[in-house]
């Protein structure tokens, strides 16, 4: 990211006296940086966070402690297969990110519990509501991740009522 910012700054410093070859070179470098950043983000989406080694509950409490708003966490101590814990963790991360970046939320409730043959992850905020999955949004990617695990994602986000994301991830009986 800092390389991209430095290149943008270099473009600005060139001002109106831009040499076309220099401008093309900087534009090409910027395009490569943007591509690399997207590749790194895609790679990072599949990496199991080390925080999960201690379990889903401790990882979610650590996530909540780093949030810039109050987050109440309720999590089972039960352990699940690593890929399931990773998926549940990313559901919580995306829900918390949306609450902070888009919802204008004052607080978030995050819960993870086994319900029958599923792990249910719920992220509820008191923000502005109106969240919808659109192409390329984090919620679309999140829905794809949940479906890839055989689960489903429900979004309840009426205007002015906050948003509740509920992911049900099958874990066997």
Secondary structure, 3 states (H helix, E strand, C coil): CHHHHHHHHHHHHHCCCCCHHHHHHHHHHHHHHHHHHHHHHHHHHCCCCHHHHHCHHHHHHHHHHCCCCEEEEEECCCCCCHHHHHHHHHHHHHHHHHHHHCCCCCEEEEEEEEECCEEEEEEEECCCCCCCCCCCCHHHHHHHHHHHCCCEEEEECCCCCCEEEEEEEECCC
